[in-house]
Amino acid sequence: MRMITLELAGFGPYRTAQRVNFSAFDEDGLFLIGGRTGAGKSSVLDAVAYALYGRAPRYGNETPAVRSNFCAPDEPTEVALEFEHAGELYRIERSLDRQVPKANGEGMRNVLGKQSLARREGDDWVALATKKGEIANQLAAIFPLTADEFLQVVLLAQNEFQRFLTASSDQRQNLLRKLFRTHDFQRLGDLAKTIADRRRATLTAESERLNDALAELHRLNDSMATTELAGELESAAVSTEHDGKVPTVARLSSLRDHIAAVAESRAAEATTRQLAHDRARAELSKAELMLGRQQRRQTAQQQLTKLEAETEQILKATTVRIDAATAAAPLQPLLVAEARAEGRAKEARKTVDTATRTLTRLLERERDAARKPLLDSADDLDESSISELRDLRGTLRAAGKIDAEIVTAESGVRTAEAEVTRLEAQLSKLDERMRARPLEQEQLQQQLDSARLRGAALESHVEAEDAAKQRARAASELEAARAALDAAARALVAATSRNKSAAEHEQTIVAARFAGFAAELAENLSHDEACPVCGSLEHPMPAHEQRTDARVTEVDLTSARAESAAASEAVSAANDRVREAERTTAELEARSGGLTSVEANEALAQAAATTTAAREANELAATLERQLRELQAAGDEDAAAHRTISEARNAARSTLVSAMTAAESLRARHDLLRDEHKSVAARLANVEALVEAAERLSDARAAHERAASELATTSTELAELLAASRFNERSEVREALLDDAARTRLADQRDAHFAALAAVRGVLAEAELAGLPDAAIDLEPFNEALARALARSTEAHRASGAAATALVDAERQANIGRAALTQVTRLTPSTEAAAELAGMLRGHNARKQNLEAFVLAASLEEVIAAANARLGEMTSNRYTLELDDDLEGRQKQSGLGLAVLDAHTGEPRKPESLSGGETFLVSLALALGLADVVSANAGGISLDTLFIDEGFGSLDRDTLEIAMRTLDRLRDGGRTIGVISHVEAMQDRIPAILDVIVVDDGSSALRETTSIP
């Protein structure tokens, strides 16, 4: 990677836009980043790291902290880096979220930061990614160094590269793990421990299950309350240490068999007592049957006595009554006809009286109103007077429409008045509305301006919501990715175990093959031929193969090697899957922004609410614009309506005058026709009432004469029939009459009585009631015997049930115990082997070195070799780094220690014993060696730009000269090296300078100076 340019603004101490052209220093190859303390030299490196990885080394994960304190709210924080790698030119840009004032001046609004990665194609930049997670993936494919690796090999941050020299084995292992990506070996040890713990837990659980089963069998045996086998079997505890003293299957079976014997004995006793209970119940049932027959006979005898005593009374109440009703039946039609005729005559008389009163009341009302009546009284009514009344009614009916005409005319007047009033009210409302419209227009305009202001940031809110959706989606997928990673890790452990077994098998086969070569050679020896090994013609002691059936052939050897190769490939494939799962998990963690699914969804909901509010504001603005247009159109419509309504009001006033004139003319004619009445209609109503009352009275008199004649005829016929019958009075006939239902009811009552007599006599004649003893049978002795048998049977069944339940439990516990014993026997060897393997992989061995430390030790040796290549020149071959694998104390991890061999004394020294200048030189050599090895392991990537932050101030003149020569050699290799220092001697030696200056407002600015004009 070669850095081309760096642009930053609002970052750290840099408020205004700054630009660094790293290409300008390529000719020099070495440039100094200088300036006074605190001016912002290291912030240049922070900006490079932030551009590439979204975080700065000195700020950790607190990204907002990189924003300049000198920035105003509306000034952005932006970083852009252009770099060249593998012949391609790239540009990465990032900006930070910030709060800016709202347009209306009320509060702040959030402006989301942006990021992008682009590649140069011709004269254009082509975007590769615009989201944080996508940029991380693209950058990993272009430049395969993680942020930690980049900080270790490219940005040698202030004092950071010296810590690696003086770190403990544990601390050095943590750093090397990140750089050389040996997490798999650490996880392998952890997974081996997890498997061993699980197997130990399973074995312990099976042991406890075996103990529990045996204890439960003893409890069941004791609960049987029998002494048949008591004391013959002793309980045996199972040791959780698995020393082999475990109960046998025979001891489990003995307890189960004893419980089975007791259960069988109790079942037989329960059967015997059940038979006794059944016999007692049969005796009780027989006694209850005989007692029931005695009670049935007694009840029938009592019923017979009662029915015989009621027979005479039943006959009187039924047969005699039916005969009288038969004699009265012929007279019933005339009785009914006479009653009906009498009722009609009475009703006709009432109608005559009512009609007379009605006519009289009408005549009196006329007198009370001081009007002369048309009749003197109701008695004077005849056909002639009725005819006169009808003629007058006809005359008034002909003139009766005038009232309606007056009503219509007056209604027209009121309608015209209402229309005039309505139109004047409309004009008043229009005037008021037209006066209020300017104020309403002004209010709508103010609301419109406010809505437009709130909806102006919709685009940024939509982008924020999209980003929140991506984080929420990544957070929801992260859990599944982590599960897949765990599954891949488990598969890797299994593949590693199979690979180990295959390799051991291959070694065994190879050894056996070599061991059998002598025997195969001896088989082909001949007395006349020289030995192909020693050349002798005599073969006194030819080798003999011990077992011909165990001979290993070339086919066996080839098969074993193929199995070992396949197992090794499986480990490689499993390892690839683990790395792919790690990459996926890391990508999802980066895309989720470190949020959980719940937090990401909450952030998404908040972003969606903000976007919705902006959309609603834009919709409201559109609505208000439409309302303003409608309000203006309504003003034009109101002006036109005002003219139209004014013309209609004038026309309505003319109509009102015409309606009032017509109504006055009709009222004058009405006064002539109504006479002494209030109106013509009132006079007509009185006359019609008199005509109706007179006609009703005339009709009632005629109806009454007809009803009286009919009653006389019917009464005469009834009197003749009554005289010829057995009855003296009409009342006797009415009392004797019966309807069909009453006649049937009496007959049924008589028949039911005699049927009951027959039924009772039939019961007493039944054979099963004959010969019964007179004294009632006593059931108490039978009930007591049954209760005793039931109690004995219940107790026996309870004991038998408990024994059967105990037997079922014993069977189950015996099976559980056998299965647990089998599992304990099977699991013990593999559990101990798993525990031993986990301990070895995790460093519980003589060297106190875990598997990861063993692997990293090889990488550390490469780093030491690369560092010593420079350290010898830098220290005139006095110091040499070497690996210190001495044991650490207090159970600390060993195997990754460092020592410095001093050629002057021939003794290794602790790094902490070096002086400040010596520490810097050794640390620099070690850091450069680490950079070489890491870049080589990352695919041999080219690191054309390096930065070293401070540390030169601790060097004397000679040592500084040595350090400068080392940097010159790095520059000679085609690299561009940036050094951060405030040492004046270095400023004299390095003419190319990127100077950090402090401006008047306290912020910083950058100024480039090169040695080549």
MIKE-122142 format. One record per residue (C-alpha): residue in three letters; y negated, x, z negated. Coordinates in steps of 0.1 Angstrom, whole numbers, plus 5000, padded with zeros to 4 digits. Layout:
AlaYXZ
...
REM end
This chain:
Met500050005000
Arg496550135009
Met493549944995
Ile490749885020
Thr487949685003
Leu487349504970
Glu484749224966
Leu483849074933
Ala481248844918
Gly480848694883
Phe483648914871
Gly483449104838
Pro480049284836
Tyr479349214873
Arg477248914877
Thr476148954913
Ala478349014944
Gln479649374946
Arg481749544974
Val483849854972
Asn484950025004
Phe488050224994
Ser488450335030
Ala485250535027
Phe487150765002
Asp490150825025
Glu488751155039
Asp488051285004
Gly491351154991
Leu490051174955
Phe487150984941
Leu485650934907
Ile484750594891
Gly481950704868
Gly479350554846
Arg478350524810
Thr480750384783
Gly480950004785
Ala479349984819
Gly482449834835
Lys484550124850
Ser487949984840
Ser486749634851
Val487149754887
Leu490949804881
Asp491049464863
Ala489649304894
Val492249474916
Ala495049344893
Tyr493548994891
Ala493248974929
Leu496949064933
Tyr498548894904
Gly496048644890
Arg495648834856
Ala493949144844
Pro495849404822
Arg493149414795
Tyr492849044791
Gly496548944790
Asn497148584801
Glu493648474791
Thr492348434827
Pro489048254818
Ala488048564798
Val487448764830
Arg484348544838
Ser481148724834
Asn479048634804
Phe475948694825
Cys476748414850
Ala474848084851
Pro477047774852
Asp476547724889
Glu477448094898
Pro481148144907
Thr483748404896
Glu485348534928
Val487548844937
Ala488748944972
Leu490949244980
Glu491849365015
Phe494849605017
Glu497149755043
His500949765039
Ala503649855064
Gly501149855093
Glu499849505085
Leu496349415071
Tyr496149145044
Arg493348975024
Ile493848794991
Glu491148584975
Arg490948414941
Ser488248224923
Leu488148084887
Asp487747724875
Arg484247664860
Gln482047394846
Val478847304865
Pro476147054857
Lys476446704873
Ala474046614900
Asn472446354878
Gly471846604850
Glu474046424826
Gly476946644813
Met479146884832
Arg481846854859
Asn484847074866
Val485047284898
Leu488547404905
Gly489147764915
Lys490847844948
Gln493148114960
Ser494448224994
Leu496548505011
Ala495948585048
Arg497148835074
Arg495048985101
Glu496148895136
Gly493749025162
Asp490248935152
Asp491348635130
Trp492648595095
Val495748365095
Ala496448195062
Leu499948265047
Ala499548065014
Thr496847874995
Lys498647794962
Lys499348014933
Gly503147994934
Glu503248034972
Ile500948344971
Ala503248504944
Asn506348444967
Gln504648584998
Leu503248884979
Ala506648964965
Ala508148965000
Ile505249195013
Phe504849424984
Pro507949404961
Leu506349524928
Thr505949294899
Ala502649304879
Asp504249524852
Glu505549764878
Phe502149774895
Leu500349854863
Gln502850124856
Val502950304890
Val499650214907
Leu497050134880
Leu497650384852
Ala495550194827
Gln493650354799
Asn496150504773
Glu498950294786
Phe500950564805
Gln500850784773
Arg502650524753
Phe505750564774
Leu506050924762
Thr505850854725
Ala507750514725
Ser510950464705
Ser514250404724
Asp513850024718
Gln510250024731
Arg511150244761
Gln514050014769
Asn511849714770
Leu509549884795
Leu512250024816
Arg513949684817
Lys510949534834
Leu510549824859
Phe514249864868
Arg515149494864
Thr518249554842
His517949214825
Asp521449124839
Phe523049394817
Gln521149274786
Arg522148914794
Leu525749034800
Gly525849164764
Asp524248854750
Leu526648634771
Ala529648834758
Lys528448784723
Thr527948414729
Ile531548384744
Ala532948584714
Asp531048354689
Arg532248044707
Arg535848174706
Arg535548274670
Ala534147924662
Thr536947764682
Leu539547964663
Thr537947884630
Ala537847514639
Glu541547514649
Ser542347694616
Glu540347434596
Arg542047164616
Leu545547304607
Asn544547324570
Asp543146974571
Ala546346834587
Leu548547004561
Ala546346884532
Glu546346534546
Leu550146534548
His550446634512
Arg547946364502
Leu549946104521
Asn553146224505
Asp551646204470
Ser550245854477
Met553745714483
Ala554345704445
Thr557945814448
Thr559846114432
Glu562546134458
Leu561246474471
Ala558546554446
Gly558146924439
Glu560547024468
Leu557647104491
Glu554647304481
Ser551347304499
Ala550347624517
Ala546747714525
Val546047864559
Ser544048184557
Thr540848184578
Glu541448554583
His544548484604
Asp546848734586
Gly549948554600
Lys550848364568
Val550448024584
Pro552547704578
Thr555447664602
Val556347354622
Ala559347304600
Arg557147264569
Leu554947014587
Ser558046814598
Ser559546814563
Leu556546634549
Arg556546384578
Asp560346314574
His559946244537
Ile557145994543
Ala559245834571
Ala562245784546
Val560045614520
Ala558445394547
Glu561945284559
Ser563045194523
Arg559944994517
Ala560344804550
Ala563944704540
Glu562644574506
Ala559944374523
Thr562444204546
Thr564644104516
Arg561743954497
Gln560543774528
Leu563843594531
Ala563643474495
His560043354502
Asp561343154532
Arg564042984512
Ala561542874485
Arg559242734511
Ala562142534527
Glu562942374493
Leu559342284487
Ser559042124523
Lys562141914516
Ala560741784483
Glu557341714499
Leu559041514527
Met560941284502
Leu557741234481
Gly555841134513
Arg558540874521
Gln558240724486
Gln554440704489
Arg554740544524
Arg557140264511
Gln554840184482
Thr551840154505
Ala553739914528
Gln554739684499
Gln551139664487
Gln549939574522
Leu552639294526
Thr551539124494
Lys547939124504
Leu548538984539
Glu550738694528
Ala548038584503
Glu545338574531
Thr547438374557
Glu546138014547
Gln542538124546
Ile542838294580
Leu544237974596
Lys541337754583
Ala538737994595
Thr540038024630
Thr542137724644
Val540137434628
Arg536837594640
Ile538137634675
Asp539237254677
Ala535737134667
Ala534037354693
Thr536337204720
Ala535236844711
Ala531436934712
Ala531537104746
Pro530936794768
Leu527736704750
Gln526237054753
Pro524637004789
Leu522636694779
Leu521436864746
Val520137154766
Ala518536934793
Glu516836714766
Ala515437024748
Arg514037164780
Ala512336834790
Glu510836804756
Gly509537164759
Arg507937094793
Ala506236784780
Lys504736974750
Glu503537254773
Ala501937004797
Arg500036844768
Lys498837184756
Thr497637264791
Val495636924793
Asp494037004759
Thr493137354769
Ala491637254803
Thr489536974785
Arg488237224760
Thr487337474787
Leu485337214808
Thr483637084776
Arg482537444767
Leu481037504801
Leu479037174799
Glu477737264765
Arg476737614777
Glu474537454804
Arg472837234777
Asp472337534755
Ala470537714783
Ala468137414787
Arg469737334821
Lys470836984830
Pro474736964833
Leu476336814864
Leu478736594841
Asp478036424808
Ser481436494794
Ala485036584804
Asp486136224800
Asp483836134829
Leu485736364853
Asp487136194884
Glu487736274921
Ser484136184931
Ser482536424906
Ile484936704916
Ser483936654953
Glu480236684944
Leu480837014925
Arg482737154955
Asp479837074979
Leu477337254956
Arg479537564954
Gly479637584992
Thr475937574995
Leu475437854969
Arg478238074985
Ala476338055018
Ala473238195001
Gly475038434978
Lys474738755000
Ile471038794992
Asp471938954958
Ala473939224977
Glu471039275001
Ile468639324973
Val471039574957
Thr471339754990
Ala467539764995
Glu466939894959
Ser469740154964
Gly467940264996
Val464740304976
Arg466540514949
Thr468240724976
Ala464940794993
Glu463340884960
Ala466341114951
Glu466141284985
Val462441354980
Thr463141494945
Arg466041704957
Leu464041864986
Glu461141944963
Ala463642104938
Gln465142314966
Leu461642424976
Ser460942524940
Lys464242724937
Leu463542894971
Asp460042994959
Glu461443144926
Arg464243334944
Met461843474970
Arg459643604942
Ala462643764924
Arg464243934954
Pro462144264955
Leu463244344919
Glu466844274927
Gln466644504957
Glu465244784936
Gln468044744910
Leu470844754937
Gln469245064952
Gln469345244918
Gln473045144913
Leu473845274948
Asp472245614941
Ser474245644909
Ala477545554926
Arg476945804954
Leu476346074929
Arg479546004910
Gly481645994942
Ala480246314957
Ala483046534941
Leu485946334954
Glu487246624976
Ser487446874947
His489146604925
Val491746544952
Glu492446914955
Ala492846934917
Glu495146644917
Asp497346804944
Ala497447124924
Ala498546924893
Lys501246744913
Gln502647084924
Arg502647204888
Ala504346874876
Arg506946894903
Ala507747264895
Ala507947184857
Ser510446904864
Glu512547134886
Leu512447424861
Glu515047284837
Ala517647254864
Ala516747604876
Arg517347744841
Ala520647564839
Ala521647714873
Leu520648054860
Asp522848014829
Ala525747904851
Ala525248204874
Ala525148444844
Arg528448294831
Ala529948344866
Leu528748704866
Val530448764833
Ala533648614846
Ala533448814878
Thr532749134858
Ser535849074837
Arg537949014867
Asn536549334883
Lys537449534852
Ser540949404852
Ala541349474889
Ala540049834885
Glu542349894856
His545249764876
Glu544349984905
Gln544250294882
Thr547650204868
Ile549050164903
Val547550504914
Ala548950674884
Ala552350524889
Arg552250624926
Phe551450984918
Ala554150984891
Gly556750874917
Phe555851134944
Ala558151394928
Ala561151154928
Glu560451054965
Leu560251424975
Ala563551504957
Glu565351224976
Asn564651405009
Leu565751754997
Ser568751925014
His570752245006
Asp569952395040
Glu566252315040
Ala563352475022
Cys561452274996
Pro558152165012
Val556352244979
Cys557852584968
Gly559752694999
Ser563052764979
Leu566352684995
Glu567852614961
His567052294942
Pro568552334907
Met566552054890
Pro565451784914
Ala563251504899
His564851174893
Glu563050844891
Gln563650664858
Arg563650304873
Thr564050224909
Asp562849874904
Ala559449994891
Arg558650224921
Val555150184934
Thr554850194972
Glu551850254996
Val551849875001
Asp551349814964
Leu548650074963
Thr546849924993
Ser547149574977
Ala545749694944
Arg542849864961
Ala542049554982
Glu542149334950
Ser539749584933
Ala537349584963
Ala537349204965
Ala536649184927
Ser533849434931
Glu532349234960
Ala532648924938
Val530549094911
Ser527949194937
Ala527748834950
Ala527548694915
Asn524848944907
Asp522948834938
Arg523248474927
Val521848564893
Arg518948744908
Glu518248444932
Ala518448214902
Glu516048444883
Arg513648454913
Thr513748074916
Thr513148024879
Ala510348274879
Glu508748104909
Leu509047764892
Glu507547914860
Ala504648054880
Arg504147734900
Ser504247524868
Gly501447734853
Gly503447774821
Leu503347404813
Thr506147184801
Ser507146884821
Val505346654796
Glu502146874796
Ala502146894834
Asn502546514837
Glu499746464812
Ala497446704832
Leu498446524864
Ala497646184849
Gln494146314838
Ala493546464873
Ala494646134889
Ala492345934867
Thr489446164876
Thr490246124913
Thr490545744909
Ala487145724892
Ala485545914921
Arg487245694947
Glu486145384928
Ala482545524928
Asn482645564966
Glu484045214970
Leu481345074947
Ala478745254968
Ala480045095000
Thr479944754982
Leu476344804970
Glu475244905005
Arg476744585019
Gln475044384991
Leu471744545000
Arg472144445036
Glu473244095026
Leu470244065003
Gln467744155031
Ala469443905054
Ala469343645027
Gly465543695025
Asp465143615062
Glu467343315058
Asp465443185028
Ala462143195047
Ala463642985076
Ala465142745051
His461742695034
Arg460242575066
Thr463142345074
Ile463142185039
Ser459442125039
Glu459741925072
Ala462741725057
Arg460641645026
Asn457841495046
Ala460341275066
Ala461941155033
Arg458641045019
Ser458140815050
Thr461640675045
Leu460840585009
Val457740375018
Ser459740165043
Ala462640105018
Met460239984991
Thr458639715015
Ala462039575025
Ala463239544989
Glu460039344978
Ser460639085006
Leu464239014996
Arg463338964959
Ala460838684967
Arg463438494987
His465938534958
Asp463638364932
Leu463738044953
Leu467538024954
Arg468438104918
Asp466637794904
Glu466737814866
His469338094865
Lys468838464863
Ser470138514899
Val471738324927
Ala475038494919
Ala474738384883
Arg474138024894
Leu477138044919
Ala479338184891
Asn478537884868
Val479237634895
Glu482537804905
Ala483537804868
Leu482937424866
Val484837354898
Glu487737564886
Ala487837394851
Ala487637044866
Glu490437114891
Arg492637264864
Leu492136964841
Ser493036724869
Asp496236914877
Ala497236934840
Arg496936554835
Ala499236494865
Ala501836744852
His501936584817
Glu502736234831
Arg505736384851
Ala507136564820
Ala506936254798
Ser508936044823
Glu511736314826
Leu512136344787
Ala512635964783
Thr515435944810
Thr517336244794
Ser517136114758
Thr518635784769
Glu521735944785
Leu522336174755
Ala522235874730
Glu525035694750
Leu527435994750
Leu526836064713
Ala527735714703
Ala531135754721
Ser532036094704
Arg533336204669
Phe529836324660
Asn527036114644
Glu524036344648
Arg522736594674
Ser522736864646
Glu526536814641
Val527136884678
Arg524937194677
Glu526837334646
Ala530337274663
Leu529437454695
Leu530837804701
Asp530238054730
Asp533138224747
Ala532638544727
Ala532838374694
Arg535938174704
Thr537638494715
Arg536638674683
Leu538238404662
Ala541438404682
Asp541638784680
Gln541138764642
Arg544138524638
Asp546338724661
Ala545539054643
His546538914609
Phe549938804621
Ala550539134639
Ala549739324608
Leu552339114589
Ala554939204615
Ala554139574614
Val554339604576
Arg557639424575
Gly558939664602
Val558039964581
Leu559839834551
Ala562939774573
Glu563140154585
Ala566340334576
Glu564740644561
Leu563040434534
Ala566340284522
Gly568040434492
Leu565040624479
Pro564840674441
Asp562240464424
Ala560740754403
Ala558240984422
Ile559541334428
Asp557741624408
Leu556541914432
Glu555342144404
Pro558742334399
Phe558942394437
Asn555342514439
Glu555842764410
Ala559042904427
Leu557242944460
Ala554243124443
Arg556643374426
Ala558443444459
Leu555143474477
Ala553743724452
Arg556943944454
Ser556943924492
Thr553144004495
Glu553544304472
Ala556544434492
His554744384526
Arg551644554512
Ala553644854501
Ser555544854534
Gly552344834554
Ala550745114534
Ala553945324540
Ala553845244578
Thr550245334580
Ala550945654561
Leu553745724585
Val551445674615
Asp548845904599
Ala551646154591
Glu552846154627
Arg549246214639
Gln548546484613
Ala551846664621
Asn551046664658
Ile547446784650
Gly548947064628
Arg551447174655
Ala548747174682
Ala546347364659
Leu549047614650
Thr549647674687
Gln545947724694
Val545547964664
Thr548548174677
Arg547148164713
Leu543448234705
Thr543748504679
Pro544348804703
Ser541748694729
Thr539148624701
Glu539548964686
Ala539349124721
Ala536148924730
Ala534549034697
Glu535349394703
Leu534049374739
Ala530849204728
Gly530249464701
Met530649754725
Leu528349594751
Arg525649534725
Gly525749884711
His528049844681
Asn529750174690
Ala529750534679
Arg526750614702
Lys524750304692
Gln524150244729
Asn524349914745
Leu525349854782
Glu521749814794
Ala520650134776
Phe523650324793
Val522550204827
Leu518850274820
Ala519750624808
Ala520750714844
Ser517350584857
Leu515550764830
Glu517251094840
Glu515851034875
Val512350984861
Ile512651294840
Ala513751504870
Ala510851374891
Ala508451444862
Asn509751794856
Ala509051874892
Arg505351844884
Leu505451934847
Gly506652294854
Glu503652364877
Met501252194853
Thr502352394822
Ser503452724839
Asn507052624833
Arg506552614795
Tyr507452254790
Thr510452064804
Leu511351694796
Glu514951624786
Leu516851314776
Asp517451294738
Asp520551094731
Asp520651164693
Leu521550864671
Glu518750664658
Gly518750554622
Arg518750214606
Gln520850054633
Lys518150124660
Gln519150144696
Ser519950504708
Gly520350684741
Leu516850654756
Gly514950914736
Leu512751184750
Ala512251544739
Val510051824752
Leu511852164756
Asp509352444747
Ala510352764767
His508352974742
Thr510652884713
Gly513752764732
Glu513752454709
Pro513152094718
Arg510051924703
Lys509151564695
Pro506551434719
Glu504351344689
Ser504051724681
Leu502151794713
Ser498351844713
Gly496051594729
Gly495751794761
Glu499451874762
Thr500251504756
Phe497951404785
Leu499651654810
Val503251554800
Ser502351184800
Leu500651224835
Ala503751404849
Leu506051144833
Ala503850854847
Leu503851004882
Gly507551064881
Leu508050704869
Ala505950584898
Asp508050784923
Val511350644910
Val510150284907
Ser508650284943
Ala511850434956
Asn513950174938
Ala511649904952
Gly512749984987
Gly510950304992
Ile507550144994
Ser504550355001
Leu501850394974
Asp498850524992
Thr496250434966
Leu496550524929
Phe494250484899
Ile494150684867
Asp492050544839
Glu490650804814
Gly492451064793
Phe490751374808
Gly488351404780
Ser491051554757
Leu491651854781
Asp490152204778
Arg488752374809
Asp492052544819
Thr494152234813
Leu491652024832
Glu491852274861
Ile495652224861
Ala495251844861
Met492851864890
Arg495252084910
Thr497951824903
Leu495751544916
Asp494851764946
Arg498551794955
Leu498851414953
Arg495851384976
Asp497451625000
Gly500351395004
Gly498051145021
Arg497150934990
Thr493750824979
Ile493350864941
Gly490750694920
Val490050854886
Ile488050684858
Ser486250934836
His482951024820
Val483751394818
Glu480851584835
Ala483151864847
Met485151614867
Gln481951464881
Asp481051824893
Arg484451874909
Ile484751534926
Pro481851464950
Ala483051124961
Ile481850884934
Leu481950514928
Asp479150494903
Val478850194878
Ile475150134869
Val473549894845
Val470749684859
Asp467749534842
Asp469449204830
Gly472249404813
Ser474949334840
Ser476449604861
Ala476449704898
Leu478449944920
Arg477150224942
Glu479250444965
Thr478750814972
Thr480951014995
Ser481051385003
Ile481151305041
Pro477851175054
REM end
